[in-house]
């Protein structure tokens, strides 16, 4: 699990969501065209993830989940959430759940993705950040929430 990077896990979950919703005949709670309400969530979530990634790139900060952090990023979208890229993935996944008909299974998968992200990736990153940046990171955590 440690070697699976978050974007790959996100894509994998979206594919599994599609297979579960359509290939296995999950009961859809929302029908077309109302499913299209998911598109703005998908776009907004991906936009948030991209904005977070671009800021990392601009600051020459390490973006690789399991490598040592190089910069404590606290500006831009990071003033509002400590994990905009993960938050964007979760919002986007909720949008895919709606787009695919809002089957219970798709929301369960989105919830599982959220739990894995929160308990595995973010927990690992926070431990690493605390070790690397100490009090500066603790202060940042007091000011900015993990998700929103």
Secondary structure as UniProt FT lines:
FT   TURN            2..3
FT   HELIX           6..18
FT   HELIX           19..23
FT   TURN            32..33
FT   HELIX           34..36
FT   HELIX           37..58
FT   TURN            59..60
FT   TURN            65..66
FT   HELIX           76..79
FT   TURN            82..83
FT   HELIX           84..99
FT   TURN            100..101
FT   HELIX           104..116
FT   HELIX           117..122
FT   HELIX           123..133
FT   HELIX           135..143
//
